[in-house]
Amino acid sequence: MLTRKLFRYSIDKINGRFISGWCFHRLKKTKPITIRFTADGHYLGTVQTMDYRKDLKIKQLHPSGICGFDFNLPSDFNPRKYNFLKLYIGKARMPLASIDCNKIKKLEPDPEKYIYFMHIPKTAGSSFNAFARLCFPFDEYTPHIERLKETESRVLIGDKKYIAGHLPWRKVGRLVENTRYSLYTIIRDPYTHLHSHLNYVSAVHTNAEHDIHNKYKHNDTIKELAAQLAQLNFRDNDKLQCFIEELKGFKLDFFDNIQTRYFLDYRPEKVTVKDLENAKKNISHFHLVGLTEYYNVFFDRFCKDMKLPPQSQTEKSNKSEQDYLFDYTRQTTKMILSPLIEIDLLLYEYIAQLFWPELKISGER
């Protein structure tokens, strides 16, 4: 009882693969806490509350927000074999929390399946990765392979059953060639995708204070571009058009028909219809390409592929917290943006017809 009075905590997620939440001492809020996990007295492991929880800082529940935890359960953990999973503070004898193992769900996908997910940014890929984490043990799951060197990545091929990352086809192809991996990815309506991408990049410099809490940092070039975008009034059509016309080199590469670029095995200065044909050829290597606007349909198909019973996924990950930069439904704005998404529009229609003919998606966008 004393333990629960001294500590404030929440268990946000729990399943057969991991348990996450936050915890802090009411009188010593900034001191990290060690949490010990057991199942019917069987020791499972420990974790420290060192994860950054921006939501708790914003709500002023915690001064720094560094009080979160994310504990990967052992690969062989089977909740059906135990009665209660318990959390303890350090060496305390009384548990902080006790969880009925009958209420812990563990997904068991087809053990013969190996998945590579080409994560195109701002397409609901983070939500897909979040679900995949429920399916695969920690030691078989790698969601950000782009943060590794190519030599390190190659070591994972064949060892990990789920690999994902922000790598374009020109790198993915070399990794998965002649392997057992089934390739998946998701693309998004080009207008909303470009808006979301611009939104994300423009916010990079304002979120720089959180870099210390991430496992990666944006390079100086992207931060410089972010600072430029943050000063741009996207609702001023003249300034928006001027910005687009002046894009060259790296900046053009970063915004020009981004989704088509992901399917190419080279880096063009400007994406053209000729490049679209190359992208179509490479799309033939993919088992399934989903559409963000029909994410649930893609999600259901993936579950069937993995021989999982029907699932629901209501929580979306990595959603933008920014305001709308501009109204991308207006015809004038569409005309201004068209040079940056004209090939992506053709790509979207091609994928919709190739993988999802039953949806009968209109070609008018």
VMD Tcl script that draws the C-alpha trace (Angstrom):
set ca {
  {0.00 0.00 0.00}
  {2.88 2.39 0.86}
  {4.48 1.76 -2.54}
  {1.33 2.81 -4.36}
  {1.07 5.97 -2.25}
  {4.65 7.01 -2.94}
  {4.62 6.34 -6.67}
  {2.43 7.56 -9.47}
  {2.23 5.33 -12.54}
  {0.27 4.21 -15.57}
  {0.42 1.10 -17.72}
  {-0.46 2.32 -21.20}
  {0.09 -0.80 -23.29}
  {0.45 -4.46 -22.47}
  {0.43 -7.57 -24.64}
  {2.42 -10.74 -24.99}
  {5.37 -8.89 -26.54}
  {5.94 -5.79 -24.40}
  {4.60 -3.58 -21.65}
  {4.95 0.22 -21.59}
  {3.87 3.16 -19.46}
  {5.32 5.64 -17.01}
  {6.16 5.89 -13.31}
  {7.75 8.38 -10.91}
  {8.19 9.00 -7.20}
  {5.76 11.67 -6.02}
  {8.44 13.42 -3.94}
  {11.49 12.72 -6.16}
  {10.04 13.10 -9.62}
  {13.31 13.44 -11.53}
  {14.99 10.37 -10.04}
  {14.95 7.36 -12.45}
  {13.18 4.28 -11.14}
  {14.00 0.63 -11.71}
  {10.95 -1.53 -12.37}
  {11.17 -5.29 -11.93}
  {8.83 -7.70 -13.73}
  {7.82 -11.19 -12.61}
  {5.23 -13.78 -13.63}
  {4.06 -15.95 -10.72}
  {7.39 -15.22 -9.03}
  {9.41 -16.04 -12.16}
  {11.84 -13.19 -12.89}
  {11.35 -11.63 -16.36}
  {13.69 -8.64 -16.24}
  {14.00 -4.98 -15.27}
  {13.78 -1.58 -16.97}
  {14.51 1.99 -15.95}
  {12.09 4.89 -16.42}
  {14.30 6.80 -18.86}
  {11.95 7.25 -21.85}
  {10.77 10.75 -22.73}
  {7.01 11.30 -22.42}
  {6.22 14.60 -24.12}
  {2.53 14.23 -23.24}
  {3.25 14.19 -19.50}
  {5.46 17.27 -19.75}
  {2.83 19.18 -21.73}
  {0.16 18.28 -19.18}
  {2.59 19.30 -16.42}
  {2.30 15.91 -14.76}
  {6.08 15.56 -14.78}
  {8.75 18.33 -14.91}
  {10.94 16.79 -17.62}
  {8.77 14.05 -19.10}
  {11.62 11.55 -18.60}
  {9.73 8.93 -16.66}
  {8.52 6.47 -19.30}
  {9.38 2.80 -19.71}
  {9.08 0.23 -22.47}
  {9.92 -3.33 -21.48}
  {10.27 -6.15 -24.00}
  {8.98 -9.40 -22.57}
  {11.12 -12.52 -23.15}
  {10.55 -14.14 -26.54}
  {9.31 -17.34 -24.91}
  {6.89 -15.56 -22.57}
  {3.48 -17.23 -22.80}
  {0.76 -15.48 -20.75}
  {-1.33 -18.69 -20.80}
  {1.24 -20.37 -18.56}
  {0.91 -17.84 -15.73}
  {-1.71 -16.35 -13.47}
  {-0.35 -12.87 -12.76}
  {2.32 -10.59 -14.15}
  {3.56 -8.20 -11.47}
  {5.55 -4.95 -11.44}
  {7.80 -4.04 -8.50}
  {9.79 -0.92 -7.68}
  {13.40 -2.04 -7.30}
  {13.69 -4.65 -4.56}
  {10.34 -3.85 -2.97}
  {8.36 -6.88 -1.77}
  {4.94 -5.46 -2.45}
  {4.03 -5.09 -6.13}
  {3.21 -1.75 -7.68}
  {0.74 -3.46 -10.03}
  {-0.64 -6.94 -10.66}
  {-2.04 -7.92 -14.05}
  {-4.25 -10.91 -14.80}
  {-2.41 -12.93 -17.47}
  {-5.73 -14.13 -18.90}
  {-6.24 -10.56 -20.12}
  {-2.87 -10.41 -21.91}
  {-3.16 -11.01 -25.65}
  {-0.30 -12.46 -27.67}
  {-0.40 -12.64 -31.47}
  {1.25 -15.58 -33.20}
  {1.74 -14.91 -36.95}
  {2.70 -17.52 -39.52}
  {6.22 -18.61 -38.44}
  {7.20 -19.12 -42.09}
  {6.63 -15.46 -42.99}
  {9.48 -12.96 -43.33}
  {8.44 -9.35 -43.92}
  {10.32 -6.35 -45.28}
  {8.34 -3.09 -45.03}
  {9.61 -0.18 -47.13}
  {8.54 2.72 -44.92}
  {7.78 5.78 -47.03}
  {7.52 8.68 -44.54}
  {4.11 10.13 -43.66}
  {2.05 7.26 -45.09}
  {0.88 5.56 -41.85}
  {4.00 3.40 -41.79}
  {4.57 4.12 -38.10}
  {1.12 2.73 -37.32}
  {1.93 -0.38 -39.34}
  {5.24 -0.80 -37.49}
  {3.38 -0.46 -34.19}
  {1.12 -3.37 -35.13}
  {4.05 -5.46 -36.38}
  {5.67 -5.06 -32.98}
  {2.69 -6.90 -31.50}
  {3.36 -9.80 -33.86}
  {7.09 -10.40 -33.58}
  {9.47 -10.96 -30.67}
  {11.88 -8.14 -29.90}
  {14.87 -10.07 -31.23}
  {13.12 -10.67 -34.57}
  {11.89 -7.10 -35.10}
  {13.87 -4.14 -36.53}
  {11.79 -1.05 -37.43}
  {14.52 1.47 -38.42}
  {17.11 -0.28 -40.53}
  {18.02 3.05 -42.18}
  {19.88 4.00 -38.99}
  {22.35 1.17 -39.53}
  {25.31 0.89 -41.85}
  {24.76 -1.34 -44.88}
  {27.20 -3.92 -43.52}
  {25.20 -4.04 -40.27}
  {21.93 -4.30 -42.20}
  {23.11 -7.29 -44.19}
  {23.80 -9.20 -40.99}
  {20.10 -8.88 -40.08}
  {18.79 -10.30 -43.35}
  {17.45 -13.77 -42.74}
  {17.82 -13.39 -38.98}
  {15.02 -10.88 -38.39}
  {11.49 -11.82 -39.39}
  {10.32 -8.21 -39.62}
  {12.48 -5.42 -41.00}
  {11.34 -1.91 -41.87}
  {12.99 1.38 -42.64}
  {13.13 4.62 -44.64}
  {15.30 3.08 -47.36}
  {14.41 3.53 -51.07}
  {14.27 0.60 -53.47}
  {17.80 1.21 -54.76}
  {19.01 0.10 -51.31}
  {16.21 -2.29 -50.39}
  {16.65 -4.27 -53.59}
  {20.29 -5.02 -52.80}
  {19.37 -6.19 -49.30}
  {16.48 -8.52 -50.08}
  {17.54 -9.90 -53.46}
  {17.21 -13.69 -53.50}
  {15.83 -13.83 -49.94}
  {12.58 -15.15 -48.50}
  {11.22 -11.70 -47.57}
  {7.79 -10.62 -48.75}
  {7.83 -6.91 -49.57}
  {5.16 -4.51 -48.35}
  {4.76 -0.75 -48.41}
  {2.08 1.98 -48.28}
  {1.64 5.12 -50.38}
  {-0.62 8.11 -49.80}
  {-2.68 10.57 -51.81}
  {0.07 12.84 -53.22}
  {-1.54 16.14 -52.21}
  {-2.04 15.17 -48.56}
  {1.33 13.41 -48.54}
  {3.21 16.49 -49.72}
  {1.35 18.65 -47.21}
  {2.18 16.27 -44.36}
  {5.82 16.03 -45.45}
  {6.22 19.81 -45.64}
  {4.49 20.07 -42.28}
  {6.89 17.59 -40.72}
  {10.03 19.17 -42.14}
  {8.98 22.71 -41.20}
  {8.57 21.56 -37.59}
  {12.02 19.94 -37.36}
  {13.77 23.05 -36.05}
  {11.09 23.77 -33.43}
  {11.34 20.20 -32.18}
  {15.16 20.23 -32.08}
  {15.03 20.45 -28.28}
  {13.74 16.87 -28.26}
  {16.66 15.49 -30.30}
  {18.41 14.46 -27.10}
  {15.52 12.10 -26.33}
  {15.52 10.47 -29.77}
  {17.79 7.72 -31.02}
  {18.67 9.82 -34.06}
  {19.24 13.46 -35.03}
  {18.36 15.35 -38.18}
  {21.44 16.59 -40.02}
  {22.27 20.28 -40.34}
  {21.10 20.46 -43.96}
  {17.59 19.36 -43.04}
  {17.54 21.71 -40.06}
  {18.52 24.58 -42.35}
  {15.75 23.65 -44.77}
  {13.31 23.38 -41.86}
  {14.19 26.88 -40.70}
  {13.51 28.20 -44.20}
  {10.14 26.46 -44.38}
  {9.16 27.74 -40.94}
  {9.44 31.30 -42.26}
  {7.37 30.64 -45.38}
  {3.73 31.74 -45.53}
  {2.28 28.75 -47.34}
  {-1.09 30.48 -47.71}
  {0.48 33.14 -49.93}
  {0.21 31.58 -53.39}
  {2.94 33.79 -54.88}
  {5.43 32.86 -52.17}
  {4.48 29.17 -52.35}
  {4.97 29.13 -56.12}
  {8.26 30.98 -55.80}
  {9.48 28.44 -53.24}
  {8.63 25.54 -55.55}
  {10.23 27.13 -58.60}
  {13.48 27.77 -56.71}
  {13.85 24.17 -55.49}
  {17.07 22.69 -56.83}
  {19.54 19.95 -55.96}
  {19.04 18.38 -52.56}
  {15.97 20.51 -51.82}
  {14.28 19.35 -55.01}
  {15.23 15.75 -54.27}
  {13.60 16.12 -50.86}
  {10.19 17.27 -52.13}
  {9.85 16.29 -55.78}
  {7.56 13.27 -56.34}
  {8.87 11.69 -53.16}
  {6.87 8.49 -53.35}
  {7.91 7.65 -56.91}
  {11.53 8.24 -55.90}
  {11.21 5.51 -53.30}
  {10.56 2.93 -56.03}
  {13.52 3.92 -58.22}
  {16.92 2.24 -58.33}
  {18.70 5.54 -59.03}
  {18.38 9.22 -58.01}
  {17.11 11.51 -60.80}
  {17.43 15.29 -60.62}
  {13.76 15.65 -61.55}
  {11.29 12.75 -61.69}
  {9.69 12.29 -65.12}
  {7.21 9.96 -66.80}
  {10.18 7.85 -67.93}
  {11.09 7.32 -64.27}
  {7.54 6.20 -63.59}
  {8.09 3.24 -65.92}
  {11.14 2.25 -63.91}
  {9.12 2.55 -60.70}
  {6.40 0.29 -62.13}
  {9.01 -2.35 -62.95}
  {10.29 -2.32 -59.38}
  {6.77 -2.40 -57.91}
  {6.47 -5.89 -59.41}
  {8.79 -7.11 -56.63}
  {6.25 -6.13 -53.95}
  {3.76 -8.56 -52.52}
  {1.40 -5.74 -51.54}
  {1.31 -1.93 -51.75}
  {-1.36 -0.30 -49.61}
  {-3.07 3.08 -49.76}
  {-3.12 5.25 -46.65}
  {-6.67 6.35 -47.39}
  {-7.71 2.67 -47.28}
  {-5.35 1.63 -44.52}
  {-7.86 -0.74 -42.87}
  {-8.23 -2.71 -46.11}
  {-4.45 -3.07 -46.37}
  {-4.29 -3.97 -42.68}
  {-6.91 -6.71 -43.08}
  {-5.07 -8.18 -46.08}
  {-1.81 -8.25 -44.14}
  {-3.47 -10.09 -41.24}
  {-4.78 -12.71 -43.68}
  {-1.31 -13.07 -45.19}
  {0.09 -13.65 -41.71}
  {-2.70 -16.15 -40.90}
  {-3.91 -14.01 -38.01}
  {-7.55 -13.73 -36.94}
  {-9.23 -10.39 -37.77}
  {-7.67 -7.53 -35.82}
  {-8.57 -3.93 -35.11}
  {-6.15 -1.04 -34.89}
  {-7.69 2.18 -33.65}
  {-4.56 3.97 -32.42}
  {-2.56 5.80 -35.08}
  {1.14 6.48 -34.50}
  {3.28 9.48 -35.42}
  {0.37 11.77 -36.30}
  {1.19 15.36 -37.18}
  {0.60 17.86 -34.41}
  {0.92 20.88 -36.72}
  {-1.75 23.12 -38.21}
  {-2.71 23.03 -41.86}
  {-0.12 24.89 -43.91}
  {-2.45 25.47 -46.86}
  {-5.70 24.25 -48.37}
  {-4.61 21.54 -50.80}
  {-8.19 21.01 -52.01}
  {-8.30 24.40 -53.78}
  {-7.74 24.23 -57.53}
  {-5.30 27.15 -57.50}
  {-3.16 25.50 -54.84}
  {-3.26 22.19 -56.71}
  {-1.90 23.86 -59.84}
  {0.96 25.40 -57.87}
  {1.82 22.06 -56.23}
  {1.44 19.96 -59.37}
  {5.14 20.05 -60.43}
  {6.03 18.30 -57.17}
  {3.40 15.55 -57.31}
  {2.39 15.06 -60.98}
  {4.24 11.73 -61.29}
  {3.16 10.61 -57.82}
  {-0.45 11.09 -58.94}
  {0.13 8.68 -61.83}
  {1.87 6.27 -59.48}
  {-1.06 6.35 -57.05}
  {-3.56 5.56 -59.79}
  {-1.37 2.73 -61.11}
  {-1.05 1.10 -57.68}
  {-4.76 1.55 -56.96}
  {-5.65 -0.32 -60.16}
  {-2.92 -2.96 -59.78}
  {-3.50 -3.95 -56.15}
  {-6.98 -2.64 -55.32}
  {-9.23 -2.83 -58.42}
  {-12.20 -3.75 -56.19}
  {-12.06 -0.31 -54.57}
  {-12.82 1.37 -57.93}
  {-10.87 4.50 -57.02}
  {-11.64 7.41 -59.32}
  {-8.85 8.82 -61.47}
  {-10.04 12.39 -60.85}
  {-7.87 13.96 -58.18}
}
mol new
graphics top color blue
foreach p $ca { graphics top sphere $p radius 0.5 }
foreach p [lrange $ca 0 end-1] q [lrange $ca 1 end] { graphics top cylinder $p $q radius 0.2 }
display resetview
